[in-house]
Amino acid sequence: MGITIENVASSIGQTITDIYGRKVGVLVSVYSDFDGKVTAVEIMTNDMTYETLSSDRLEHGIDGIKILPEWVIEARKIERKLDVIKKRFKALEELYKKNQIAQHAYKELKEKFAKEIEHVKIETKNTKELLRKRINELENFVIHIEKAMTHLIVSYTAGEIPETGFKISADFMRFARQAAIDERKDLDKHLGLIEKLEQELVSIVSGFEESQTIATPAQPVTQPSPTPLAVKVVS
């Protein structure tokens, strides 16, 4: 079941966060179908910027509505695709091997699966690039925050910044740094899972192709008939 307007109602007008606890903005409006299913929400990130987020970016739990990063949605989609097509391809080959499906049906489905596998390979490549790009952004962000924290600590230690302001600012930056580290860990986890599923699919496909090649009897090589020798009779 998707997110309903009842799930979102109490969050309207409130500041909402992503799954790492970072503030995203104020939820100011909801778009929903006549059955009450939410299709999107409107987020005010500042007084001049509004952003529409589709419902698949929303996660409803005991703490209310949370926002999922876009890369999480893409990663979950490709993980699900890789897992499903892997299982279906394996099932098709095993059923055909046991003579439980007709040859024409097998060929039709295998051709369809082959096309889908090629399409999934492209999607997998694009998703991995998306995740790696986000990892690079987070690495640069952590370096940036650590640089800012270093300057803050030096200024505070030198007596140039009051303790109250120092503590508040330091807490903000520590939180931001830790949230980035937590997101990086999740990125590594999803990237590893995608690569594992991708390799499993490749192994299954190549494994069945090899077994079929071995099972196909080699055609006998026809040797050319020897040409009769021409005999010349000398008188």
Secondary structure as the mmCIF struct_conf table of DSSP 4:
data_model
#
loop_
_struct_conf.conf_type_id
_struct_conf.id
_struct_conf.beg_label_comp_id
_struct_conf.beg_label_asym_id
_struct_conf.beg_label_seq_id
_struct_conf.end_label_comp_id
_struct_conf.end_label_asym_id
_struct_conf.end_label_seq_id
STRN STRN1 THR A 4 THR A 4
HELX_RH_AL_P HELX_RH_AL_P1 ILE A 5 ALA A 9
TURN_TY1_P TURN_TY1_P1 SER A 10 GLY A 13
BEND BEND1 GLN A 14 GLN A 14
STRN STRN2 THR A 15 ASP A 18
TURN_TY1_P TURN_TY1_P2 ILE A 19 TYR A 20
BEND BEND2 GLY A 21 GLY A 21
STRN STRN3 LYS A 23 SER A 32
TURN_TY1_P TURN_TY1_P3 PHE A 34 ASP A 35
BEND BEND3 GLY A 36 GLY A 36
STRN STRN4 LYS A 37 LYS A 37
STRN STRN5 VAL A 38 ASN A 46
TURN_TY1_P TURN_TY1_P4 ASP A 47 MET A 48
STRN STRN6 THR A 49 SER A 54
HELX_RH_3T_P HELX_RH_3T_P1 SER A 55 ARG A 57
STRN STRN7 LEU A 58 GLY A 61
TURN_TY1_P TURN_TY1_P5 ILE A 62 ASP A 63
STRN STRN8 GLY A 64 ILE A 67
HELX_LH_PP_P HELX_LH_PP_P1 LEU A 68 PRO A 69
HELX_RH_AL_P HELX_RH_AL_P2 GLU A 70 LYS A 97
TURN_TY1_P TURN_TY1_P6 LYS A 98 ASN A 99
BEND BEND4 ILE A 101 ILE A 101
HELX_RH_AL_P HELX_RH_AL_P3 GLN A 103 THR A 157
TURN_TY1_P TURN_TY1_P7 ALA A 158 GLY A 159
BEND BEND5 ILE A 161 ILE A 161
HELX_RH_AL_P HELX_RH_AL_P4 GLU A 163 ALA A 215
BEND BEND6 THR A 216 THR A 216
HELX_LH_PP_P HELX_LH_PP_P2 PRO A 217 ALA A 230
#
